[in-house]
Amino acid sequence: EMPSLNTLHLSGNGLTGTLPSDVQISPNLVDISLSHNRLEGKIPRKFQERVWFNLDLSYNKFGGTLTGSFASVLGNLTVLKDL
């Protein structure tokens, strides 16, 4: 248990498998990046029902249905790029 953990970046580490549906997320964790791995399965509701500063799950093989509120947030995102 790491209650003060607020950032977790594990991108590009070759992670495989699924994210457990009963995953416990520290209340202080607001920035997570699991991009560029080989994760699959559904995105757990606990990930979808949180407010994140940064959530990057890109370049994996997730599937399934998103909750309505999470899908709505994704539809309203603005992508910022360095110019």
Legacy VTK file of the C-alpha trace (Angstrom):
# vtk DataFile Version 3.0
C-alpha trace
ASCII
DATASET POLYDATA
POINTS 83 float
0.000 0.000 0.000
1.341 3.432 -1.000
-1.166 6.052 0.213
0.940 9.058 -0.823
1.562 7.858 -4.405
0.208 10.500 -6.795
1.993 9.612 -10.075
2.560 6.211 -11.681
4.163 5.996 -15.126
4.709 2.479 -16.472
4.586 3.207 -20.200
6.550 1.029 -22.586
7.361 -1.679 -20.061
5.926 -4.631 -21.990
3.148 -5.153 -19.440
0.664 -7.854 -20.446
-2.606 -9.155 -19.086
-5.627 -7.330 -17.732
-6.250 -4.674 -15.116
-8.114 -6.346 -12.238
-11.726 -5.237 -11.834
-11.214 -4.977 -8.065
-8.071 -2.831 -8.329
-7.511 -0.567 -5.332
-6.443 2.959 -6.313
-4.941 5.359 -3.802
-7.110 8.469 -3.344
-3.997 10.583 -4.045
-3.210 8.916 -7.387
-4.169 11.463 -10.051
-1.645 10.757 -12.827
-1.275 7.319 -14.370
0.282 6.301 -17.664
0.170 2.693 -18.839
0.532 3.452 -22.542
2.531 1.419 -25.064
2.091 -1.937 -23.348
0.079 -5.035 -24.245
-2.727 -4.719 -21.735
-6.145 -6.033 -22.756
-9.641 -6.614 -21.452
-12.007 -4.055 -19.998
-10.996 -0.769 -18.412
-12.098 -1.215 -14.778
-14.965 0.967 -13.517
-12.684 2.375 -10.809
-10.548 3.903 -13.568
-13.622 5.250 -15.337
-15.323 6.712 -12.265
-12.403 8.836 -11.081
-11.314 12.345 -11.875
-7.794 12.195 -13.284
-5.230 14.889 -13.922
-3.712 12.521 -16.501
-4.889 9.070 -17.587
-3.022 7.557 -20.536
-4.032 4.050 -21.561
-3.214 4.483 -25.248
-1.544 1.861 -27.436
-2.909 -1.152 -25.600
-5.619 -3.610 -26.614
-8.465 -2.646 -24.291
-12.001 -3.503 -25.325
-15.485 -3.598 -23.892
-18.021 -0.927 -23.078
-17.253 2.363 -21.362
-19.539 3.774 -18.699
-21.758 6.583 -19.973
-20.068 9.287 -17.911
-16.566 8.204 -18.958
-17.523 8.054 -22.635
-19.068 11.511 -22.313
-15.870 12.933 -20.808
-13.789 11.358 -23.580
-16.047 12.915 -26.191
-15.431 16.375 -24.709
-11.650 16.212 -24.362
-9.393 18.738 -25.994
-6.059 17.468 -27.235
-3.182 19.847 -26.646
-0.100 19.556 -28.832
3.243 21.306 -28.722
3.478 23.681 -31.651
LINES 1 84
83 0 1 2 3 4 5 6 7 8 9 10 11 12 13 14 15 16 17 18 19 20 21 22 23 24 25 26 27 28 29 30 31 32 33 34 35 36 37 38 39 40 41 42 43 44 45 46 47 48 49 50 51 52 53 54 55 56 57 58 59 60 61 62 63 64 65 66 67 68 69 70 71 72 73 74 75 76 77 78 79 80 81 82
